[in-house]
Amino acid sequence: MRGIATPGVTKRGIARPGIARLIETLGLYRAFAGASLRARMQYRASFLLGNFALILTNIVQFIYIWAVLYRFGTIHGWNFGQVTLLYALSMLSGGVFTIFFRQFVLLQQLVQSGRLDQYYTRPAGLFFQVLTSGLDLDGLGNIIAGLACLYFATITAPIHFTAARSAFLVLFVLSGAAIKAGIAVALASTSFWIVESEPLMTMVMQHLAICGWQFPISVYGRFIQYLLTFLFPYAFCNFFPAQAILGTNDFTFFHPVFAYLSPFVGVAVFCIGYVVWRVGILRYQSTGS
């Protein structure tokens, strides 16, 4: 790739200052991501249909939530508007995750096909290349659905968004995306050991995570609550942040301070995912394909 140098290194091989390195890395990200975006937009019909399908799927799930709340009135003290906020937070963070980090879910295919070898021949970090290998714009469908649910929640909960609450909302959404990205990177990195990581990712990122997408985790037993709080902390994507926004007190046996820990958990989980990635690539062996 002519004209693209390793981020943070001059032609003489001397590391550049941190700010210059950051600027160069962001420039490279823009170049790689821009190329991926232009390639994706060559198939606009696929892009539109993909997002339409996601929006439709979210509408069906929203109707399911409405049906349950219509039948029971509340779930563990949470009314329809409050549960809608849970769902909105999950969709918004999920949309951000899908756009920027979805490509790590496909790591198994790169390892099995041997295409990951190509990344080693390029003058950029392996993690950076996978990160910029494709922007999945299907995540826009989740963001649109999440914004619609958020608007509905503000009316039915009701929620009055002050400047502080709005700032917390943005921070919680980004934190949730970081949590989902960290978990995805860690699980995807198991491809370096077991190759077939997809079943594990499906079990955690779909079957387990859905427990916290639609309803408060307080409706589940203690084991599931601990699982979604400490091992795979999806509860910090919506359950705890929602209580900070709503001012509710449904922490069961958790401390109320958990409502504000999402940013710290997001940073920690993402760092753990990256460490697992770094350890995994040391064990990577080419398939020779």
Secondary structure, 3 states (H helix, E strand, C coil): CCCCCCCCECCCCCECCHHHHHHHHHHHHHHHHHHHHHHHHHHHHHHHHHHHHHHHHHHHHHHHHHHHHHHHCCECCECHHHHHHHHHHHHHHHHHHHHHHHHHHHHHHHHHHCCHHHHHCCCCCHHHHHHCCCCCCCHHHHHHHHHHHHHHHHHHCCCCCCHHHHHHHHHHHHHHHHHHHHHHHHHHHCHHHHCCCHHHHHHHHHHHCHHHHCCCHHHCCHHHHHHHHHHCCHHHCCHHHHHHHHCCCCCCCCCHHHHHCHHHHHHHHHHHHHHHHHHHHHCCCCCCC
